[in-house]
């Protein structure tokens, strides 16, 4: 489990990590911005490589629906430090790194405007 530290703690996962049950406060459980359940399942079962997971997760995050969820989070990150929680064994191959890069890109581009319906 990654050290949470100070900041707004976000858990982008479809599964609630057992280690979080008693150990940490979560400010936002946000499974909708995690890799899709089918993509995560394929990776956990070694049916796809890390590179395939990363490529497909980036595609998921670039979708219009995901962008509408990510923009408010990127805007919040201008005011509060975000801490993306995970229970990955290999921190180098953590989907949160991909998510953090996507949030950084939105911030750098000042892309916070939501699409009106």
DSSP file (Angstrom, degrees, kcal/mol; ACC not computed):
  #  RESIDUE AA STRUCTURE BP1 BP2  ACC     N-H-->O    O-->H-N    N-H-->O    O-->H-N    TCO  KAPPA ALPHA  PHI   PSI    X-CA   Y-CA   Z-CA
    1    1 A X              0   0    0      0, 0.0    86,-0.2     0, 0.0     2,-0.1   0.000 360.0 360.0 360.0 132.6    0.0    0.0    0.0
    2    2 A X        -     0   0    0     84,-1.1     2,-0.3     1,-0.1    84,-0.1  -0.427 360.0-100.2 -72.6 145.9    1.4    3.4   -1.0
    3    3 A X        -     0   0    0      1,-0.2    -1,-0.1    -2,-0.1     0, 0.0  -0.516  31.3-154.9 -68.7 127.5    2.0    5.9    1.8
    4    4 A X        +     0   0    0     -2,-0.3    -1,-0.2     1,-0.1    -2,-0.0   0.913  24.6 170.4 -76.1 -43.9   -0.9    8.3    1.9
    5    5 A X        -     0   0    0      4,-0.0     2,-0.2    78,-0.0    -1,-0.1  -0.188  50.7 -29.7  63.4-161.7    0.6   11.3    3.4
    6    6 A X  S    S+     0   0    0     76,-0.1     2,-0.2     2,-0.1     0, 0.0  -0.617  96.3  68.1 -89.6 150.9   -1.3   14.6    3.5
    7    7 A X  S    S-     0   0    0     -2,-0.2     2,-0.7     2,-0.1    75,-0.2  -0.738  91.6 -44.1 134.4 178.9   -3.7   15.5    0.8
    8    8 A X  E     -a   82   0A   0     73,-3.4    75,-2.6    -2,-0.2     2,-0.6  -0.750  60.4-139.7 -85.0 112.5   -7.1   14.5   -0.7
    9    9 A X  E     -a   83   0A   0     -2,-0.7    19,-2.0    73,-0.2    18,-1.5  -0.652  22.4-176.1 -87.8 118.9   -7.0   10.7   -0.8
   10   10 A X  E     -ab  84  28A   0     73,-2.9    75,-3.1    -2,-0.6     2,-0.7  -0.942  14.2-159.2-116.7 130.6   -8.6    9.2   -3.9
   11   11 A X  E     -ab  85  29A   0     17,-2.9    19,-2.4    -2,-0.4     2,-1.4  -0.873   6.7-173.5-109.7  98.1   -9.0    5.5   -4.5
   12   12 A X        +     0   0    0     -2,-0.7     2,-0.3    73,-0.6    23,-0.3  -0.617  45.1 110.0 -91.0  79.6   -9.4    4.8   -8.2
   13   13 A X        -     0   0    0     -2,-1.4    18,-0.1    21,-0.1    19,-0.1  -0.997  64.5-143.7-152.2 144.9  -10.2    1.1   -8.0
   14   14 A X  S    S+     0   0    0     -2,-0.3     2,-0.4    21,-0.2    17,-0.1   0.714  93.3  61.9 -79.3 -21.9  -13.1   -1.2   -8.6
   15   15 A X  S    S-     0   0    0     -3,-0.1     2,-0.8    16,-0.1    -1,-0.0  -0.866  84.5-130.3-106.8 138.6  -11.9   -3.3   -5.7
   16   16 A X        -     0   0    0     -2,-0.4     5,-0.1    13,-0.0     2,-0.1  -0.781  32.4-124.0 -85.1 114.2  -11.7   -2.0   -2.2
   17   17 A X    >   -     0   0    0     -2,-0.8     3,-1.5     1,-0.1     4,-0.5  -0.338   8.2-136.8 -62.5 134.4   -8.2   -3.0   -1.0
   18   18 A X  T >  S+     0   0    0      1,-0.3     3,-1.3     2,-0.2     4,-0.4   0.842 101.6  62.6 -59.7 -34.4   -8.2   -5.1    2.2
   19   19 A X  T 3> S+     0   0    0      1,-0.3     4,-0.6     2,-0.1     3,-0.3   0.707  98.5  56.5 -67.2 -18.3   -5.3   -3.1    3.6
   20   20 A X  H <> S+     0   0    0     -3,-1.5     4,-1.0     1,-0.2    -1,-0.3   0.614  80.2  93.5 -85.4 -12.0   -7.4    0.1    3.5
   21   21 A X  H <4 S+     0   0    0     -3,-1.3    -1,-0.2    -4,-0.5    -2,-0.1   0.872 109.6   1.4 -50.9 -46.2  -10.2   -1.4    5.7
   22   22 A X  H  4 S+     0   0    0     -4,-0.4    -1,-0.2    -3,-0.3    -2,-0.1   0.490 124.1  66.2-119.6  -6.5   -8.8   -0.2    9.0
   23   23 A X  H  < S+     0   0    0     -4,-0.6     2,-0.4     1,-0.1    -3,-0.1   0.776  95.1  30.4 -98.2 -25.8   -5.7    1.8    8.1
   24   24 A X     <  -     0   0    0     -4,-1.0     2,-0.4    -5,-0.1    -1,-0.1  -0.964  62.8-123.9-141.3 150.7   -6.6    4.9    6.2
   25   25 A X        -     0   0    0     -2,-0.4     2,-0.5    -3,-0.1   -16,-0.1  -0.743  26.8-153.9 -85.5 137.0   -9.3    7.5    5.6
   26   26 A X        -     0   0    0     -2,-0.4     3,-0.2     1,-0.1   -16,-0.1  -0.956  12.0-169.4-112.7 129.6  -10.4    7.8    2.0
   27   27 A X  S    S+     0   0    0    -18,-1.5     2,-0.3    -2,-0.5   -17,-0.2   0.823  78.1  14.3 -84.4 -33.4  -11.8   11.1    0.8
   28   28 A X  E     -b   10   0A   0    -19,-2.0   -17,-2.9     2,-0.0     2,-0.7  -0.934  56.3-160.4-148.6 119.4  -13.1    9.7   -2.5
   29   29 A X  E     +b   11   0A   0     -2,-0.3     2,-0.3   -19,-0.2   -17,-0.2  -0.907  23.3 173.7 -94.5 117.9  -13.7    6.2   -3.8
   30   30 A X    >   +     0   0    0    -19,-2.4     3,-1.4    -2,-0.7     4,-0.2  -0.625  14.4 162.1-132.0  70.6  -13.8    6.7   -7.6
   31   31 A X  G >   +     0   0    0     -2,-0.3     3,-1.8     1,-0.3   -17,-0.1   0.758  67.6  75.1 -65.1 -23.3  -13.9    3.4   -9.4
   32   32 A X  G 3  S+     0   0    0      1,-0.3    -1,-0.3   -19,-0.1    37,-0.1   0.713  96.3  48.3 -64.4 -19.3  -15.2    5.0  -12.6
   33   33 A X  G <  S+     0   0    0     -3,-1.4    -1,-0.3    36,-0.1    -2,-0.2   0.344  94.1  95.1-102.5   6.5  -11.7    6.4  -13.4
   34   34 A X  S <  S-     0   0    0     -3,-1.8   -21,-0.1     1,-0.2     3,-0.1  -0.445  96.3 -75.8 -83.6 164.9   -9.9    3.1  -12.7
   35   35 A X        -     0   0    0    -23,-0.3   -21,-0.2    -2,-0.1    -1,-0.2  -0.359  67.7 -88.8 -55.9 144.8   -9.0    0.7  -15.5
   36   36 A X     >  -     0   0    0      1,-0.1     4,-2.8    -3,-0.1     5,-0.3  -0.162  36.0-112.7 -55.7 151.8  -12.2   -1.1  -16.6
   37   37 A X  H  > S+     0   0    0      1,-0.2     4,-2.5     2,-0.2     5,-0.2   0.883 117.7  50.2 -55.9 -39.8  -12.9   -4.3  -14.6
   38   38 A X  H  > S+     0   0    0      2,-0.2     4,-2.2     1,-0.2    -1,-0.2   0.905 111.6  47.8 -67.7 -39.0  -12.4   -6.5  -17.7
   39   39 A X  H  > S+     0   0    0      2,-0.2     4,-1.9     1,-0.2    -2,-0.2   0.924 113.8  47.1 -65.8 -44.5   -9.0   -4.8  -18.5
   40   40 A X  H  X S+     0   0    0     -4,-2.8     4,-2.9     1,-0.2     5,-0.2   0.912 111.2  51.8 -62.2 -42.9   -7.9   -5.2  -14.8
   41   41 A X  H  X S+     0   0    0     -4,-2.5     4,-1.9    -5,-0.3    -2,-0.2   0.918 108.3  50.7 -61.7 -44.8   -9.0   -8.8  -14.8
   42   42 A X  H  <>S+     0   0    0     -4,-2.2     5,-3.1     1,-0.2     6,-0.9   0.900 113.1  46.5 -60.6 -40.6   -7.1   -9.6  -17.9
   43   43 A X  H ><5S+     0   0    0     -4,-1.9     3,-1.8     3,-0.2    -2,-0.2   0.935 110.9  50.5 -68.9 -45.6   -3.9   -8.0  -16.5
   44   44 A X  H 3<5S+     0   0    0     -4,-2.9    -1,-0.2     1,-0.3    -2,-0.2   0.828 111.6  49.3 -61.1 -30.9   -4.2   -9.7  -13.1
   45   45 A X  T 3<5S-     0   0    0     -4,-1.9    -1,-0.3    -5,-0.2    -2,-0.2   0.271 115.3-117.0 -92.6  11.3   -4.6  -13.1  -14.8
   46   46 A X  T < 5S+     0   0    0     -3,-1.8    -3,-0.2     2,-0.1    -2,-0.1   0.791  78.3 127.5  59.4  31.4   -1.6  -12.4  -17.1
   47   47 A X  S   <S+     0   0    0     -5,-3.1     2,-0.3    -6,-0.2    -4,-0.2   0.646  74.3  30.2 -89.9 -17.0   -3.7  -12.5  -20.2
   48   48 A X  S    S-     0   0    0     -6,-0.9    -2,-0.1    -9,-0.1    -1,-0.1  -0.962  85.8-115.2-136.0 157.0   -2.3   -9.1  -21.3
   49   49 A X     >  -     0   0    0     -2,-0.3     4,-2.3     1,-0.1     5,-0.2  -0.305  31.9-105.2 -82.8 169.8    1.1   -7.4  -20.8
   50   50 A X  H  > S+     0   0    0      1,-0.2     4,-3.1     2,-0.2     5,-0.2   0.907 122.8  55.1 -59.7 -41.9    1.7   -4.2  -18.8
   51   51 A X  H  > S+     0   0    0      1,-0.2     4,-2.4     2,-0.2    -1,-0.2   0.894 108.4  47.8 -60.6 -40.0    2.2   -2.4  -22.1
   52   52 A X  H  > S+     0   0    0      2,-0.2     4,-2.4     1,-0.2     5,-0.2   0.907 112.3  49.0 -67.0 -41.7   -1.2   -3.6  -23.3
   53   53 A X  H  X S+     0   0    0     -4,-2.3     4,-2.9     2,-0.2     5,-0.2   0.950 112.6  48.2 -60.9 -48.0   -2.9   -2.5  -20.1
   54   54 A X  H  X S+     0   0    0     -4,-3.1     4,-2.3     1,-0.2    -2,-0.2   0.921 112.6  48.1 -60.2 -46.1   -1.2    0.9  -20.3
   55   55 A X  H  X S+     0   0    0     -4,-2.4     4,-1.7    -5,-0.2    -1,-0.2   0.927 116.2  42.6 -60.9 -47.0   -2.2    1.4  -23.9
   56   56 A X  H  X S+     0   0    0     -4,-2.4     4,-2.2     2,-0.2    -2,-0.2   0.860 112.6  52.6 -71.3 -35.6   -5.8    0.4  -23.3
   57   57 A X  H  X S+     0   0    0     -4,-2.9     4,-2.6    -5,-0.2    -1,-0.2   0.903 107.4  52.7 -66.5 -39.8   -6.2    2.3  -20.0
   58   58 A X  H  X S+     0   0    0     -4,-2.3     4,-1.4    -5,-0.2    -1,-0.2   0.908 108.9  50.6 -60.2 -40.5   -4.9    5.5  -21.8
   59   59 A X  H  X S+     0   0    0     -4,-1.7     4,-0.6     1,-0.2     3,-0.2   0.921 109.5  50.5 -62.2 -43.2   -7.6    5.0  -24.4
   60   60 A X  H >< S+     0   0    0     -4,-2.2     3,-1.1     1,-0.2     6,-0.4   0.920 110.3  49.6 -60.9 -42.7  -10.2    4.6  -21.7
   61   61 A X  H 3< S+     0   0    0     -4,-2.6    -1,-0.2     1,-0.2    -2,-0.2   0.755 106.4  56.4 -69.5 -23.8   -9.0    7.8  -20.0
   62   62 A X  H 3< S+     0   0    0     -4,-1.4    -1,-0.2    -3,-0.2    -2,-0.2   0.541  83.4 110.9 -84.3  -7.1   -9.2    9.7  -23.3
   63   63 A X  S <X S-     0   0    0     -3,-1.1     4,-2.4    -4,-0.6     5,-0.2  -0.281  80.7-117.3 -65.8 155.4  -12.8    8.8  -23.9
   64   64 A X  H  > S+     0   0    0      1,-0.2     4,-1.8     2,-0.2     5,-0.1   0.889 114.5  52.8 -60.8 -40.3  -15.4   11.7  -23.6
   65   65 A X  H  > S+     0   0    0      1,-0.2     4,-0.9     2,-0.2    -1,-0.2   0.917 111.2  45.8 -64.0 -43.1  -17.1   10.0  -20.6
   66   66 A X  H >> S+     0   0    0     -6,-0.4     4,-2.5     1,-0.2     3,-0.7   0.896 108.2  57.0 -67.2 -39.2  -13.8    9.7  -18.7
   67   67 A X  H 3X S+     0   0    0     -4,-2.4     4,-2.4     1,-0.3    -1,-0.2   0.888 102.6  55.0 -59.7 -38.9  -12.8   13.2  -19.5
   68   68 A X  H 3< S+     0   0    0     -4,-1.8     4,-0.5     1,-0.2    -1,-0.3   0.787 113.0  43.1 -66.3 -26.0  -16.0   14.5  -18.0
   69   69 A X  H <X S+     0   0    0     -4,-0.9     4,-0.7    -3,-0.7    -2,-0.2   0.819 115.4  48.2 -84.8 -34.2  -15.1   12.7  -14.8
   70   70 A X  H  X S+     0   0    0     -4,-2.5     4,-2.8     1,-0.2     5,-0.2   0.826  96.7  69.3 -78.2 -32.6  -11.4   13.7  -14.8
   71   71 A X  H  X S+     0   0    0     -4,-2.4     4,-2.4     1,-0.2     5,-0.2   0.911 100.1  46.6 -57.8 -47.3  -11.8   17.4  -15.4
   72   72 A X  H  > S+     0   0    0     -4,-0.5     4,-2.4     1,-0.2    -1,-0.2   0.884 113.7  50.2 -62.8 -34.5  -13.3   18.2  -12.0
   73   73 A X  H  X S+     0   0    0     -4,-0.7     4,-1.8     2,-0.2    -2,-0.2   0.903 110.2  49.4 -68.3 -40.7  -10.6   16.1  -10.3
   74   74 A X  H  < S+     0   0    0     -4,-2.8     4,-0.4     2,-0.2    -2,-0.2   0.897 111.8  49.4 -63.3 -40.3   -7.8   17.9  -12.3
   75   75 A X  H >X S+     0   0    0     -4,-2.4     3,-1.4    -5,-0.2     4,-0.5   0.916 109.0  51.9 -65.2 -43.4   -9.4   21.2  -11.2
   76   76 A X  H >X S+     0   0    0     -4,-2.4     4,-2.6     1,-0.3     3,-1.5   0.865  99.8  64.7 -58.9 -36.1   -9.5   20.1   -7.6
   77   77 A X  H 3< S+     0   0    0     -4,-1.8    -1,-0.3     1,-0.3    -2,-0.2   0.650  90.6  65.1 -67.9 -13.0   -5.8   19.2   -7.8
   78   78 A X  H <4 S+     0   0    0     -3,-1.4    -1,-0.3    -4,-0.4    -2,-0.2   0.795 115.2  29.4 -73.0 -28.0   -5.0   22.9   -8.4
   79   79 A X  H << S+     0   0    0     -3,-1.5     2,-0.4    -4,-0.5    -2,-0.2   0.759 127.3  34.6-100.8 -32.6   -6.2   23.6   -4.8
   80   80 A X  S  < S-     0   0    0     -4,-2.6     2,-0.4   -72,-0.0    -1,-0.2  -0.952  82.2-112.6-128.1 144.4   -5.5   20.4   -3.0
   81   81 A X        -     0   0    0     -2,-0.4   -73,-3.4    -3,-0.1     2,-0.4  -0.615  34.9-141.5 -71.8 128.5   -2.8   17.8   -3.3
   82   82 A X  E     -a    8   0A   0     -2,-0.4     2,-0.5   -75,-0.2   -73,-0.2  -0.763  11.6-162.9 -92.6 138.6   -4.2   14.6   -4.6
   83   83 A X  E     -a    9   0A   0    -75,-2.6   -73,-2.9    -2,-0.4     2,-0.8  -0.965   8.9-153.5-119.4 111.4   -3.0   11.3   -3.2
   84   84 A X  E     -a   10   0A   0     -2,-0.5     2,-0.2   -75,-0.2   -73,-0.2  -0.769  16.3-151.5 -87.8 113.0   -3.9    8.4   -5.5
   85   85 A X  E     +a   11   0A   0    -75,-3.1   -73,-0.6    -2,-0.8     2,-0.3  -0.536  23.8 158.5 -86.4 149.4   -4.1    5.3   -3.4
   86   86 A X        -     0   0    0     -2,-0.2   -84,-1.1   -84,-0.1   -73,-0.1  -0.961  41.7-141.2-155.7 171.8   -3.4    1.8   -4.6
   87   87 A X        +     0   0    0     -2,-0.3     2,-0.1   -86,-0.2   -69,-0.1  -0.047  48.9 147.8-127.4  30.5   -2.5   -1.7   -3.5
   88   88 A X        -     0   0    0      1,-0.1     3,-0.2     3,-0.1     6,-0.1  -0.392  42.2-151.1 -67.4 140.3   -0.2   -2.5   -6.4
   89   89 A X  S    S+     0   0    0      1,-0.2     2,-0.8     4,-0.1    -1,-0.1   0.873  91.4  49.4 -76.9 -38.8    2.7   -4.8   -5.6
   90   90 A X    >   -     0   0    0      3,-0.2     3,-0.9     1,-0.2    -1,-0.2  -0.860  68.5-170.0-105.0 100.6    4.9   -3.2   -8.4
   91   91 A X  G >  S+     0   0    0     -2,-0.8     3,-0.8     1,-0.3    -1,-0.2   0.787  85.5  60.9 -62.6 -27.6    4.7    0.6   -8.0
   92   92 A X  G 3  S+     0   0    0      1,-0.3     2,-0.4    -3,-0.1    -1,-0.3   0.855 108.2  44.6 -67.5 -33.2    6.5    1.1  -11.3
   93   93 A X  G <  S+     0   0    0     -3,-0.9     2,-0.5     4,-0.0    -1,-0.3  -0.441  83.7 133.8-109.0  58.0    3.6   -0.7  -13.0
   94   94 A X    X>  -     0   0    0     -3,-0.8     3,-1.9    -2,-0.4     4,-0.7  -0.915  56.6-139.6-108.8 129.3    0.8    1.0  -11.3
   95   95 A X  H 3> S+     0   0    0     -2,-0.5     4,-2.2     1,-0.3     3,-0.4   0.754  99.4  73.3 -57.5 -22.8   -2.2    2.3  -13.3
   96   96 A X  H 3> S+     0   0    0      1,-0.2     4,-2.9     2,-0.2    -1,-0.3   0.791  88.3  60.4 -64.0 -25.6   -2.2    5.3  -11.0
   97   97 A X  H <> S+     0   0    0     -3,-1.9     4,-1.9     2,-0.2    -1,-0.2   0.899 106.8  45.7 -65.6 -39.1    0.9    6.5  -12.8
   98   98 A X  H  X S+     0   0    0     -4,-0.7     4,-1.9    -3,-0.4    -2,-0.2   0.912 113.8  48.8 -68.5 -43.2   -1.1    6.6  -16.0
   99   99 A X  H  X S+     0   0    0     -4,-2.2     4,-2.5     1,-0.2    -2,-0.2   0.915 110.0  51.4 -62.2 -44.5   -4.0    8.3  -14.3
  100  100 A X  H  X S+     0   0    0     -4,-2.9     4,-2.5     1,-0.2    -1,-0.2   0.896 108.8  51.3 -61.3 -40.3   -1.6   10.9  -12.7
  101  101 A X  H  X S+     0   0    0     -4,-1.9     4,-2.2     2,-0.2    -1,-0.2   0.892 109.8  50.1 -63.5 -39.0   -0.1   11.7  -16.2
  102  102 A X  H  X S+     0   0    0     -4,-1.9     4,-2.1     2,-0.2    -2,-0.2   0.914 111.3  48.0 -66.0 -43.1   -3.6   12.2  -17.6
  103  103 A X  H  X S+     0   0    0     -4,-2.5     4,-2.3     2,-0.2    -2,-0.2   0.902 111.0  51.7 -63.4 -41.0   -4.5   14.6  -14.8
  104  104 A X  H  X S+     0   0    0     -4,-2.5     4,-3.0     1,-0.2    -2,-0.2   0.904 107.9  52.2 -61.3 -41.4   -1.3   16.5  -15.2
  105  105 A X  H  X S+     0   0    0     -4,-2.2     4,-1.9     1,-0.2    -2,-0.2   0.912 109.0  49.4 -62.6 -42.7   -2.0   16.8  -19.0
  106  106 A X  H  <>S+     0   0    0     -4,-2.1     5,-2.6     2,-0.2     4,-0.3   0.917 113.5  47.0 -61.6 -42.8   -5.4   18.3  -18.2
  107  107 A X  H ><5S+     0   0    0     -4,-2.3     3,-1.4     1,-0.2    -2,-0.2   0.933 111.1  50.5 -64.1 -46.5   -3.9   20.7  -15.7
  108  108 A X  H 3<5S+     0   0    0     -4,-3.0    -1,-0.2     1,-0.3    -2,-0.2   0.845 115.1  43.6 -62.1 -33.4   -1.1   21.8  -18.1
  109  109 A X  T 3<5S-     0   0    0     -4,-1.9    -1,-0.3    -5,-0.2    -2,-0.2   0.398 105.9-127.8 -90.4   2.7   -3.6   22.4  -20.9
  110  110 A X  T < 5 +     0   0    0     -3,-1.4     2,-1.3    -4,-0.3     3,-0.3   0.891  51.0 161.6  49.6  42.3   -6.1   24.2  -18.5
  111  111 A X      < +     0   0    0     -5,-2.6    -1,-0.2     1,-0.2   -37,-0.1  -0.683  19.4 124.1 -97.7  82.3   -8.7   21.8  -19.8
  112  112 A X        +     0   0    0     -2,-1.3     2,-0.3    -3,-0.1    -1,-0.2   0.430  31.0 118.8-117.7  -3.6  -11.4   22.0  -17.2
  113  113 A X        -     0   0    0     -3,-0.3     2,-0.2     1,-0.1   -42,-0.1  -0.506  54.5-142.9 -74.8 127.6  -14.4   23.0  -19.2
  114  114 A X        -     0   0    0     -2,-0.3     2,-0.3     1,-0.1    -2,-0.1  -0.612  21.1-110.4 -86.9 148.1  -17.2   20.4  -19.0
  115  115 A X        -     0   0    0     -2,-0.2     2,-0.2     1,-0.0    -1,-0.1  -0.614  31.8-129.2 -76.3 133.8  -19.4   19.7  -22.1
  116  116 A X              0   0    0     -2,-0.3    -1,-0.0     1,-0.1     0, 0.0  -0.576 360.0 360.0 -83.3 149.9  -22.9   21.0  -21.7
  117  117 A X              0   0    0     -2,-0.2    -1,-0.1     0, 0.0    -2,-0.0   0.428 360.0 360.0 -97.6 360.0  -25.7   18.6  -22.5
